Amino acid sequence: RDISTQNVTGLKEQVKTRRTDRLCLQIRATQSGTVRVSLDELQPVKPRYHVSDVLHGELRYEPLRVNWKREDCVCLTWGLGQYKLLVSFSPFKLEISCDGEEIVTLNPENKLYFETLQDPTRYQEQYMILLFHTHSKTHLEISVGMDLSLHGFNHTYGLPEHADTLVLKDTSVTEAYRLYNLDVFGYDINSRLGLYGSVPFLLAHKLERTAGVFWLNASETLVDVKYNPEPNKVHFVKIYVFQKGGISPQTDVRWISESGTIDCFILLGPTAAQVFSQYAQLTGYQALPPLFSLGYHQCRWNYEDEADVKAVDAGFDLHGIPYDVIWLDIEHTNGKRYFTWDSELFPNPGELQHHLQKKNRKLVVISDPHIKIDPDWPLYCEVKEGGHFVKNREGAVYEGTCWPGESCYLDFSSSKTRSWYARQFSLSKYEGSTESLFVWNDMNEPSVFNGPEQTMPKDAVHHGGWEHRELHNLYGFYQHMATFEGLLTRSGGTERPFILSRSFFAGSQRLGAIWTGDNVATWEYLKISIPMLLSLSLTGIQFCGADVGGFVQDPDPELLVRWYQAGALQPFFRGHSAKMTKRREPWLFGDDVTSAIRSAVQDRYRLLPYWYTLFHQAHTSALPPIRPLWVEFPNDTSMFAVENQYMIGGALLVCPVTDPEVTEVKVLLPGSDVLWYDTNTAAVHKGARTLDLPVTLNTVPVFQRGGTVVPRRAGCGSSTADLQQHPFTLTVALDSKGNADGLLYLDDGHSFSYRDQMQFCLRRFTMRAGRLVNR
């Protein structure tokens, strides 16, 4: 409930800024343990931008009760009374505690920053903000910021997308984490600069508690993190809290956004699973993907023509490697005009799709957000006449360059434009398309080759008069949304869409998959893909992957094998390469390489019942299919920073080989009371140790946790559709007491019948005293 309407003395606080402008503070809380703190101008010259469409469904707030109050502060509570909110007025400060434990303090050092919009007749001075790339000489400073302290924490995670470590770095002497969606080709590793997508969600973990902070703002955002003291260091800092004779760690986080309002959510956990659920209740749960999309995808920029596609398709069958989807990049179109086909290279696209569909395989084509300027192209004319393009600051249609040359950009922030775009995917409009065609949204940061930082200028104008700076990080999210609606409508709402998007924001998990963009074929990029995908998974973007083999440059055979082995253990599994690289279909490197890749892909297919069950859990309870070790072992501090190995669900620990020419790897086996079974040899090892594991080129280190049951298929066939021909196998790994538990989820793999007609099967397997029970 908005407490500013509760007649509680002092809560409709007129917070003072440096120009004595008044702000409206709202504090709301949910029963599940989330606190929402919002600040906006009380009487703005014009409304400020509020992010819409990200929060999913109507949030239900709990009534807040006054626990006690004084002249300068008030203590509020809700629910059963375990939560307390202490609001101080001058200066403003908000302290949040649970069961007597202080968890988060907002504005602890009075650094709240809210630059108000000014009447230009009163304020002629132009305030230029130096922290941001304004792209405009007339931009008035309207930034907002707030600091907060996380008490007892010195490990934080999240804030994708960055090619950086799993644990967020202390930025006291380095650049802040930048959230600003950009097309970055061959991006730098160990960098806090922004990449293709942004999720302004930070998680913090310590013994006994996980918490989260979600900063709902779509403009360029900088986040500074400071650990007090830094992990593994003890030195003097200006503020320490002493408890029981020791130093209690604290993490200070400072958020600043170029524009918009302050809309901050504190997720109180206390477990990681509860934080995942609290975040999903805000932004939505991971969409349940169609089963085929969890298989292997083969992509290249570009397969030359229909004969090339059919030859690659036949090559997988010839070499016994299963796959489900083949992809076409921009060259399949007529001159980079999306929703068209090159009539010479792809003269019969419908027949090509039927050829694939006979083998239960799919085709994915690319659809970017720019539209080629061509007055003779009916689609371009239709878009222009319908007012669906972004405009420049003078009110004319904005023009920039991308793959087609001079282009205009669809304004996906407009629901009218999204509806128009969705209609283009209907079978009657998209000539040459069939029900087995799915979509890839690329270049949707948006990428503008001649734009500032290779993106759209911040003073471009969207529907409603909003400048691009206000919603930049939402652009790709909105195209993803429009494409999702197009494929959903195409099937009459019965079939689950599959769409891959390069750009994303909080809530993109509701729409499909994302990948980590234009990586490079080196061991360093293979290695960094693991913490990148773990960071995405922690922040709700759970159907994620990296281009197997690296998008640019040519991998040597060993690197290619190791990348296939790693990719087969990640949620989205696609091989992709640029047109300037050598062809790298799995059978082009000799029999040993082909055999190793075949084994990795077949193992992936046999494990799909387990993967599909994990995505059902992500869809219903927000548990990420891949998760850092600390999520499963939250009270083992030695797990908090591990990023080279991780858990698939709660049952499988994986440690992909990411270094060349190794004959042995070290595998950390957590849990002093846990047994771990090597899935390759069935050897059993006790936990709380580091195992020196011999490896060959064919070794993929995977261990099953004692006390679990993992479902597989006995064989794999040539695609996911063939899995039903093979029986299930259950691998029962007993714990030290001889017990084990596991789940298996099944449905038709493609429709919404599981939701609309409750047509699904959920089985629990329990092993007790040598007896396996199936419920």
Secondary structure, DSSP 8 states (H G I E B T S, - for coil): --GGGTT-TTTS--EE-TT--EEEEEEEE-TTSEEEEEEEESS-SS------SSS-S-------EEEEE-SSEEEEEETTTTEEEEEEETTEEEEEEETTEEEEEESTTS--EE-----TTT-------SSS----TT-----EEEEEEEET---EEE----SS-SS----TTS--EEE-----TT--SS--S--S----EEEEEETTEEEEEEE---S-EEEEEEEES-TT-----S--EEETTEEE-EEEEEEEESSS-EEEEEE--SSHHHHHHHHHHHH-------GGGGSEEE--TT--SHHHHHHHHHHHHHTT----EEEE-GGGSBTTBTT---TTTSS-HHHHHHHHHTTT-EEEEE--SEEE--TT-HHHHHHHHTT-B-B-TTSSB-EEEETTEEEEEB-TTSHHHHHHHHHTTSTTTSTT--TTEEEEE-STTTB-TTSGGGB--TT-B-GGG-BHHHHGGGHHHHHHHHHHHHHHHHTTT-B---EEESS--TTGGGT-EEE--S-BSSHHHHHHHHHHHHHHHHTT--SEE--BT-SBS---HHHHHHHHHHHTTSSSEEE---TTS----TTSS-HHHHHHHHHHHHHHHHTHHHHHHHHHHHHHH---SEE-HHHHSTT-GGGTT--S-EEETTTEEE----STT-SEEEEEE--TT-EEEETTT--EEESSEEEEEE--TT---EEEETTEEEEEES---SSGGGGGGS-EEEEEE--TTS-EEEEEEE--SSBSHHHHS---EEEEEEEETTEEEE-
